[in-house]
């Protein structure tokens, strides 16, 4: 019941253009902290598989960590670089093409992976 109410609230909040911007600024930092502390077990997106992806910046060489929705396919982790339907790839995908070694924290695990584009 609580999950249902939370999802309704989040969907309604995210559908409004003004609150959507606030959502973009407010939720990811909270999610990063929550995911880090729980090793990927808990997220603001209750019931959704959210992990922390750490990439190396293609220009800066610095590590960047983002919360991201994922699916698992056996031993593989599947990420979709949709960038919310925009015409350009998200920065994390471009970072992966330059340096495919990533860290991923999810469901109580922290692993290193070599990323590749699915075909």
Secondary structure, 3 states (H helix, E strand, C coil): CHHHHHHHHHHHHHHCHHHHHHHHHHHHHHHHHHHHHCCCCCCCCCCCCEEEEEEECCCCCCEEEEEEECEEECCEEECCCCHHHCCCCCHHHHHHHHCCEEEEEECCEEEEEECCCCC
